[in-house]
Amino acid sequence: MSRRIAVIGGDARYLELIKILKSNHDNEVILCGFDKLEQGFTGLNELALDELDQSTLDVVVLPITGMDSSGNVETVFTDKKINLDGAWFQKLNPECVVFTGITNDYLTNLTEEAGIKLIPLLDRDDVAIYNSIPTAEGAIMMAFEHTDQTVHSSRVMVVGFGRVGNTVANKFSALGAKVSVCARSIRDLARITEMGLNAVPLHELSNQTENCDILINTIPSLVVTKEAIRNLPNNAVIIDLASKPGGTDFDFAKKRGINAMLARSLPGIVAPRTAGKILANVMEQILEEERELE
């Protein structure tokens, strides 16, 4: 059973995603917002939004960033503006599935009103765990670039032990760093200790930062406070991997002369091909599951 898939906007990650979706001969892939690419690159025709008959679509793939609160879609490979409103979603086939990276109230409400299934991929555990690998590698790259010592034997503090924090701690430890991990739950602290790392209760973070060369935050709320930053050595760096606006008091870090960086979307920056492959493979798995339920 063939699927008609429209990929609307997107960045470099989507070039690999398109390639993988196209390789499945059950898929007919249509591109909107890719007119800067040579057609020979993808082997697909690119349509303007008003040329697309959305009632015939089985799948719509929106960019990682979804849409803004006015319905504008992020585009990298076109200069044309793409805007999707409620009327556009109402014309979709009721069985259509819409994929996005992240959603907001505007997109969620439009799909709910249209009775269309919306799947925010970055909310899924499988995508987050896969993405934690290029995220950790990106953090390592930043540590290489912004410190004047080797990662080996550096004192690294990872704040948070979720899907990203776990992988980050593991990768830095494998490079020979002296890794401490801050976490809230007793269970996480026990697992950190079992991994051979130094477990630090989150409320004690500010008392531990004086022995830290690289502080890596993964918690999307203000946890790297003035108190924690005040005790950091002058040559320490902060790499904040949490979603915008991060979990660091960047203003105070600047006043202290501490190099603090908000590093968002590292998978798409350091490994766009891998990031696209992750998204495509998970999408294919979801669509196969949907088909089996029919």
C-alpha positions in Angstrom: 0.0 0.0 0.0 1.6 3.2 -1.1 1.8 6.4 1.0 1.8 10.0 -0.4 4.1 12.0 1.8 4.6 15.8 1.7 7.8 17.1 3.3 7.1 20.8 3.9 10.2 22.9 4.8 13.1 21.7 7.0 16.9 22.0 7.3 19.9 19.9 6.4 18.7 17.0 8.5 15.8 16.6 6.1 18.0 15.8 3.1 18.9 12.4 4.6 15.3 12.0 5.8 14.0 12.6 2.3 16.6 10.1 0.9 15.4 7.4 3.2 11.7 8.0 2.7 12.3 8.0 -1.1 14.2 4.6 -0.9 11.0 2.9 0.3 9.2 2.3 -3.0 5.8 2.3 -1.2 6.3 6.0 -0.7 5.6 8.9 -3.1 7.5 11.8 -1.6 6.6 15.4 -2.5 8.7 18.4 -1.5 7.5 21.9 -0.6 10.1 24.5 0.2 13.1 22.9 -1.5 13.3 24.9 -4.7 16.9 25.9 -4.1 18.0 22.3 -4.4 18.7 20.9 -7.8 16.0 18.4 -8.7 18.7 15.9 -9.6 19.9 16.0 -6.0 16.7 14.5 -4.6 15.2 13.0 -7.8 11.9 14.4 -6.7 9.7 17.2 -8.0 9.3 20.3 -5.9 5.8 21.8 -5.7 4.6 25.2 -4.4 2.2 25.0 -1.5 -0.7 26.1 -3.6 0.0 23.3 -6.1 -0.3 20.6 -3.4 -3.6 18.8 -3.0 -3.5 18.1 0.7 -6.7 15.9 0.5 -4.6 13.2 -1.2 -1.8 13.1 1.4 -1.3 10.3 3.9 1.6 11.9 5.7 2.8 15.5 6.2 6.3 16.1 7.6 6.8 19.6 9.1 10.3 20.9 10.2 11.9 20.1 13.5 10.8 23.5 14.7 7.2 22.9 13.6 5.5 26.2 13.0 5.5 29.5 14.8 2.4 31.0 16.4 1.4 32.5 13.1 1.6 29.3 11.1 4.9 30.2 9.4 7.1 27.2 8.6 10.9 27.3 8.8 12.5 27.0 5.4 16.2 26.7 4.6 16.1 25.7 0.9 13.7 28.3 -0.4 13.2 32.1 -0.2 9.4 31.6 -0.4 7.3 32.0 2.7 5.3 29.0 3.7 2.3 29.6 6.0 -0.2 26.9 7.1 -3.5 28.0 8.6 -6.5 26.2 10.0 -8.2 26.0 6.6 -5.2 24.2 5.2 -5.3 21.5 7.9 -9.1 21.2 7.5 -8.5 20.0 3.9 -6.3 17.2 4.9 -7.5 13.6 4.7 -8.8 12.6 8.2 -6.5 9.6 8.1 -3.4 11.8 7.5 -0.6 11.8 10.0 1.4 15.0 10.7 4.9 14.7 12.0 6.8 17.6 13.5 9.9 17.9 15.8 8.3 20.0 18.4 4.8 21.5 18.6 3.2 24.6 20.2 -0.4 25.5 21.2 -1.1 26.9 17.7 -0.1 23.7 15.8 -1.6 21.4 18.4 -5.0 23.3 18.3 -5.1 23.3 14.5 -4.6 19.6 14.2 -7.0 18.8 17.0 -9.7 21.0 15.3 -9.1 19.2 12.0 -9.2 15.8 13.7 -5.7 15.0 12.4 -3.1 12.9 14.3 0.0 15.0 15.3 3.2 13.3 16.3 5.9 15.5 17.9 9.0 13.3 17.3 11.3 15.0 19.9 8.8 14.2 22.7 9.4 10.5 22.1 11.8 8.5 24.3 13.3 6.6 21.3 14.1 9.8 19.4 15.5 11.5 22.5 17.7 8.6 23.3 19.0 8.3 19.7 19.6 12.0 19.6 21.5 12.0 22.9 24.5 10.4 21.0 25.2 13.3 18.6 24.3 15.7 21.4 27.0 14.2 23.6 29.5 14.2 20.7 28.6 17.9 20.1 29.2 18.7 23.7 32.6 16.9 23.5 33.5 18.9 20.4 32.6 22.2 22.3 34.7 21.1 25.2 37.7 20.6 22.9 37.1 24.0 21.3 36.6 26.1 24.4 38.9 24.7 27.0 42.7 24.9 27.2 43.2 21.4 28.6 42.4 17.8 27.6 39.0 16.3 28.3 41.0 13.4 29.8 41.4 14.2 33.6 39.1 17.3 33.3 36.7 17.7 36.1 33.2 17.5 34.5 29.9 18.2 36.2 26.8 17.0 34.4 23.6 18.5 35.7 20.7 16.2 35.2 20.5 12.5 34.6 17.8 12.2 32.0 18.1 10.8 28.5 20.7 13.3 27.5 22.5 13.6 30.8 23.0 9.8 31.1 24.7 9.6 27.6 26.8 12.8 28.1 28.1 11.5 31.4 28.9 8.1 29.9 30.8 9.6 26.9 32.9 12.0 28.9 33.8 9.3 31.4 34.9 7.1 28.5 37.3 9.8 27.5 38.9 9.7 30.9 37.2 12.7 32.4 36.5 12.8 36.2 32.7 13.0 36.0 30.3 14.0 38.6 26.5 14.0 38.0 23.9 16.0 39.7 20.4 14.5 40.0 17.3 14.9 42.2 16.1 11.4 42.7 17.6 8.8 45.0 17.2 6.2 42.3 19.3 8.3 39.8 21.9 8.9 42.4 22.2 5.2 43.0 22.5 4.5 39.3 25.2 7.2 38.9 27.2 5.6 41.7 26.8 2.2 40.2 28.3 3.6 36.9 31.4 4.5 38.9 30.7 8.2 38.7 30.5 10.8 41.5 26.8 11.3 42.5 25.8 14.8 43.7 22.3 15.7 45.0 21.0 18.6 42.9 20.6 20.8 46.0 24.3 20.5 46.7 25.4 21.7 43.2 26.6 25.1 44.3 28.8 23.5 46.9 30.5 21.3 44.3 31.3 23.6 41.4 34.6 24.9 42.8 36.0 21.6 41.7 34.7 21.8 38.1 36.4 22.6 34.8 33.4 21.9 32.5 29.8 22.2 33.7 27.2 20.7 31.3 23.6 21.4 32.0 20.7 19.3 30.6 17.8 20.5 32.8 15.4 23.0 31.1 14.9 25.2 34.2 17.1 27.6 36.2 19.4 25.2 38.1 22.9 26.7 37.3 22.2 29.7 39.6 24.4 32.6 40.7 25.5 30.5 43.7 26.7 27.7 41.5 28.4 30.0 39.0 30.1 32.1 41.8 32.1 29.1 43.0 33.3 28.0 39.5 37.0 28.5 38.7 37.8 31.4 36.4 38.7 29.2 33.5 35.7 26.9 33.7 33.2 26.7 30.9 29.4 26.1 30.9 27.8 24.1 28.1 24.0 24.3 28.4 22.2 21.6 26.4 18.7 22.3 27.6 16.0 23.7 25.4 15.8 27.5 25.1 16.3 29.6 27.3 18.4 26.9 29.0 19.0 26.4 32.7 21.9 28.8 33.4 22.0 32.3 34.7 23.9 33.6 31.6 23.8 37.2 32.7 25.7 36.4 35.9 28.1 34.1 34.1 29.0 37.0 31.8 29.5 39.3 34.7 31.9 36.7 36.3 33.7 36.3 33.0 32.7 32.6 32.7 32.3 31.3 29.1 28.7 30.0 29.1 27.1 28.7 25.9 23.6 27.7 25.1 24.1 24.8 22.7 20.7 23.9 21.1 20.0 21.5 18.3 23.4 19.9 18.4 22.3 16.8 16.4 21.4 19.0 13.5 24.6 20.9 13.7 27.3 18.3 14.3 25.6 15.3 12.6 22.7 16.3 10.3 22.9 13.1 8.3 22.6 11.0 11.5 19.9 13.2 12.9 17.9 12.8 9.6 18.4 9.1 9.6 17.1 8.8 13.2 13.9 10.8 12.4 13.2 8.9 9.2 13.7 5.5 10.8 11.4 6.3 13.7 8.8 7.7 11.3 8.9 4.5 9.2 8.5 2.4 12.4 5.5 4.5 13.5 3.9 4.3 10.0 4.3 0.5 9.9 2.7 0.2 13.3 -0.2 2.4 12.1 -0.6 0.2 9.0 -0.7 -3.0 11.2 -3.5 -1.5 13.3 -5.6 -0.8 10.2 
